[in-house]
């Protein structure tokens, strides 16, 4: 029988660009320079694009948290706009008693 192929977690991580929603060590724009797998957990080394000696290792799963990170490089105006839209969506969901979701609700 053939060997089992191990699924690669985060296959497109290297070289990807990220915007921190809050400053990290004084910077917001980062690029993944390295990745490490440790006991089934994937870590990404993020390097500031403006100051390459600023580096931070994060669990790659935290990059999926949209309150902390956004894929690509966003301007401050784009970040503010996204934050406002999310606030409006959560307020609307709270006032209607429905949980906020990005997926459309199926018809009843």
TAQUI-V47220 format. One record per residue. N is the residue number from 1. RES is the residue in three letters. D_CENTER is the distance of its C-alpha to the mean C-alpha in Angstrom with 1 decimal. Layout:
n: [N | N]
res: [RES | RES]
d_center: [D_CENTER | D_CENTER]
This chain:
n: [1 | 2 | 3 | 4 | 5 | 6 | 7 | 8 | 9 | 10 | 11 | 12 | 13 | 14 | 15 | 16 | 17 | 18 | 19 | 20 | 21 | 22 | 23 | 24 | 25 | 26 | 27 | 28 | 29 | 30 | 31 | 32 | 33 | 34 | 35 | 36 | 37 | 38 | 39 | 40 | 41 | 42 | 43 | 44 | 45 | 46 | 47 | 48 | 49 | 50 | 51 | 52 | 53 | 54 | 55 | 56 | 57 | 58 | 59 | 60 | 61 | 62 | 63 | 64 | 65 | 66 | 67 | 68 | 69 | 70 | 71 | 72 | 73 | 74 | 75 | 76 | 77 | 78 | 79 | 80 | 81 | 82 | 83 | 84 | 85 | 86 | 87 | 88 | 89 | 90 | 91 | 92 | 93 | 94 | 95 | 96 | 97 | 98 | 99 | 100 | 101 | 102 | 103 | 104 | 105 | 106 | 107 | 108]
res: [UNK | UNK | UNK | UNK | UNK | UNK | UNK | UNK | UNK | UNK | UNK | UNK | UNK | UNK | UNK | UNK | UNK | UNK | UNK | UNK | UNK | UNK | UNK | UNK | UNK | UNK | UNK | UNK | UNK | UNK | UNK | UNK | UNK | UNK | UNK | UNK | UNK | UNK | UNK | UNK | UNK | UNK | UNK | UNK | UNK | UNK | UNK | UNK | UNK | UNK | UNK | UNK | UNK | UNK | UNK | UNK | UNK | UNK | UNK | UNK | UNK | UNK | UNK | UNK | UNK | UNK | UNK | UNK | UNK | UNK | UNK | UNK | UNK | UNK | UNK | UNK | UNK | UNK | UNK | UNK | UNK | UNK | UNK | UNK | UNK | UNK | UNK | UNK | UNK | UNK | UNK | UNK | UNK | UNK | UNK | UNK | UNK | UNK | UNK | UNK | UNK | UNK | UNK | UNK | UNK | UNK | UNK | UNK]
d_center: [38.6 | 35.5 | 32.9 | 29.9 | 26.8 | 23.9 | 20.6 | 18.1 | 14.7 | 11.9 | 14.7 | 13.0 | 11.0 | 13.8 | 13.9 | 10.5 | 9.7 | 6.9 | 7.9 | 8.1 | 9.3 | 12.1 | 13.9 | 13.5 | 17.0 | 18.0 | 15.4 | 12.3 | 11.9 | 11.2 | 11.8 | 11.7 | 15.5 | 16.1 | 15.1 | 17.3 | 18.1 | 19.8 | 21.6 | 19.3 | 16.1 | 13.9 | 13.0 | 11.5 | 13.5 | 11.8 | 14.7 | 15.2 | 16.4 | 19.1 | 20.3 | 19.9 | 21.5 | 18.5 | 16.5 | 14.4 | 13.7 | 10.8 | 10.7 | 8.4 | 7.9 | 6.3 | 3.1 | 3.9 | 5.1 | 5.3 | 7.9 | 6.5 | 3.7 | 4.5 | 5.7 | 9.1 | 11.2 | 12.1 | 15.4 | 16.1 | 18.0 | 15.1 | 13.0 | 16.1 | 16.8 | 13.6 | 14.3 | 17.9 | 17.3 | 15.3 | 18.2 | 20.7 | 19.3 | 19.3 | 22.8 | 24.1 | 23.0 | 24.6 | 27.7 | 28.2 | 27.5 | 24.9 | 21.5 | 18.7 | 17.1 | 15.7 | 18.2 | 21.7 | 24.4 | 27.2 | 30.6 | 33.0]
